[in-house]
């Protein structure tokens, strides 16, 4: 089992709260600004929380004016993802966050260099569930993202749909 995060349920950095912020931020500019403000203040060294911090930075690139400002945010997010992965390289939620961001970046940026390795790790983790290192909520989020965005197909997709949460 992978180490738990260093946050408790009452913390603003508890994973259920961060997951909710992340989903809201992906679709709403004001929510993304609130999420970024929250994450900007995080100074701890929890790999999963740092990955959410990186994701908040990347999401803000959508709402930043100017190409160079957008690129700066993507670069900052990439560096933060690198730090999160270095702290816990096998944690599927860290890899999922990086994968979900990189899979949505325009290809011409050349910033999506981890898609294959993250996809492989995610599929392996999902297929090991419930011994994947993901709790039930994270498992559902990752599985649904991978299936609905066609990152998994064929027999792997069929196997994932049959797994209990």
C-alpha positions in Angstrom: 0.0 0.0 0.0 1.2 3.5 -0.8 1.7 6.0 2.0 -1.3 8.1 2.9 -1.2 11.8 2.5 -0.1 14.0 5.5 -3.5 15.7 5.6 -6.5 15.0 7.9 -10.1 15.2 7.0 -10.5 18.7 8.4 -7.7 20.2 6.4 -8.4 22.2 3.3 -5.9 19.9 1.6 -7.8 16.7 2.4 -8.0 14.6 -0.8 -11.9 14.6 -1.1 -11.8 18.4 -0.9 -8.9 18.7 -3.4 -10.7 16.3 -5.8 -13.8 18.4 -5.7 -11.9 21.6 -6.3 -10.0 20.0 -9.2 -13.2 18.9 -10.9 -14.9 22.3 -10.4 -11.8 24.2 -11.6 -11.6 22.2 -14.8 -14.9 23.8 -15.9 -15.2 27.1 -14.2 -12.8 30.1 -14.2 -13.8 31.4 -10.8 -13.5 27.9 -9.3 -10.0 27.6 -10.9 -9.0 30.9 -9.3 -10.1 29.8 -5.9 -8.4 26.4 -6.3 -5.2 28.1 -7.4 -5.3 30.5 -4.4 -5.7 27.7 -2.0 -3.0 25.6 -3.6 -0.5 28.5 -3.9 -0.4 28.6 -0.1 0.5 25.0 0.3 4.1 24.6 1.4 4.1 20.9 2.5 5.9 18.0 0.8 3.0 15.6 0.3 3.3 14.2 -3.2 -0.4 14.0 -3.9 -1.1 17.5 -2.6 1.8 18.8 -4.6 0.4 17.2 -7.7 -2.9 19.0 -7.1 -0.9 22.2 -6.7 0.7 21.5 -10.1 -2.7 20.8 -11.6 -4.1 24.1 -10.2 -1.2 26.0 -11.9 -1.8 24.3 -15.2 -5.5 25.0 -15.1 -4.8 28.6 -14.5 -3.0 28.7 -17.9 -6.5 28.6 -19.5 -7.4 31.8 -17.8 -4.1 33.7 -18.2 -3.8 36.3 -20.9 -0.9 36.1 -23.3 0.9 33.2 -24.8 4.1 33.7 -22.7 2.2 33.8 -19.5 0.4 30.6 -20.4 3.7 28.9 -21.2 5.2 30.1 -17.9 2.3 28.5 -16.1 2.6 25.2 -18.0 6.4 25.2 -17.3 5.8 25.9 -13.6 3.2 23.1 -13.4 5.6 20.7 -15.2 8.3 21.4 -12.6 5.8 20.9 -9.7 4.7 17.6 -11.2 8.3 16.6 -11.5 8.8 17.3 -7.8 5.6 15.4 -6.9 6.6 12.4 -8.9 10.1 12.5 -7.4 8.6 12.3 -3.9 6.3 9.3 -4.8 7.0 7.9 -8.3 4.5 5.1 -8.1 1.5 6.9 -6.6 -1.3 6.5 -9.2 -3.1 9.7 -8.2 0.0 11.8 -8.7 0.4 10.1 -12.1 -3.2 10.6 -12.9 -3.1 14.3 -12.3 -0.1 14.7 -14.5 -1.7 12.5 -17.2 -5.0 14.4 -17.1 -3.2 17.7 -17.6 -0.7 16.6 -20.2 -3.4 14.8 -22.2 -5.2 18.1 -22.6 -2.3 20.3 -23.6 -1.9 21.2 -27.2 0.6 18.8 -28.8 2.7 21.5 -30.4 3.8 22.6 -26.9 5.8 19.4 -26.6 4.9 19.4 -22.9 3.2 16.0 -22.9 6.2 13.8 -22.6 4.9 11.5 -19.9 1.7 10.3 -21.4 2.8 6.8 -22.3 4.6 6.0 -19.0 1.7 7.5 -16.9 -0.9 5.6 -18.9 0.9 2.3 -18.4 1.2 2.9 -14.6 -2.4 4.0 -14.4 -3.8 1.0 -16.2 -1.7 -1.4 -14.1 -2.8 0.3 -10.9 -6.5 0.3 -11.9 -6.4 -3.4 -12.8 -4.9 -4.2 -9.4 -7.8 -2.4 -7.6 -8.6 -2.6 -4.7 -4.8 -3.0 -4.1 -4.0 -0.1 -6.4 -3.1 2.6 -3.9 -6.3 4.4 -4.8 -9.2 4.7 -2.5 -12.7 4.1 -3.9 -13.3 7.7 -4.9 -10.0 8.1 -6.6 -10.4 4.8 -8.4 -13.8 5.9 -9.8 -12.4 9.3 -10.9 -9.3 7.8 -12.6 -11.2 4.9 -14.2 -14.0 7.1 -15.5 -11.6 9.6 -16.9 -9.5 6.9 -18.7 -12.7 5.3 -20.1 -14.6 8.3 -21.1 -11.7 10.0 -22.8 -10.7 6.9 -24.7 -7.3 6.4 -23.0 -8.2 2.8 -22.5 -9.9 0.5 -24.9 -10.5 -3.1 -25.9 -10.1 -5.8 -23.3 -8.5 -3.5 -20.8 -11.6 -1.3 -20.8 -13.9 -4.3 -20.5 -11.9 -5.6 -17.5 -12.0 -2.1 -15.8 -15.7 -1.8 -16.3 -16.2 -5.1 -14.4 -14.0 -4.2 -11.4 -15.9 -3.4 -8.1 -15.3 0.0 -6.6 
